[in-house]
Amino acid sequence: MSMDLTLKQLVEGLPKTLLNASDRDLEGFQKIIDETVKLREGHRNLQKMINNFSTSTIQRS
């Protein structure tokens, strides 16, 4: 199940404590977001690699 959220949905779900967070808190949150994006891209790349491997293995059989 894919859970792609729009920016509006994401912002509406933010707690008020985050909206009133300090710069230091926001920097930490930004790091979490950056790493999440990297993880997501890595997951997509891994899926592509697995699909390509599976396809090439089937063709060689």
PEWOPE-V522619 format. One record per backbone hydrogen bond with DSSP energy under -1.0 kcal/mol. CO is the residue of the C=O (numbers start at 1). NH is the residue of the N-H. If there is no record, write none. Layout:
co = (CO:CO)
nh = (NH:NH)
//
This chain:
co = (6:7:8:9:11:15:15:16:18:22:23:24:25:26:27:28:29:30:31:32:33:34:35:36:37:38:39:40:41:42:43:44:45:46:47:48:49:50:51:52:53:54:55:56:57)
nh = (10:11:12:13:14:18:19:20:21:26:27:28:29:30:31:32:33:34:35:36:37:38:39:40:41:42:43:44:45:46:47:48:49:50:51:52:53:54:55:56:57:58:59:60:61)
//
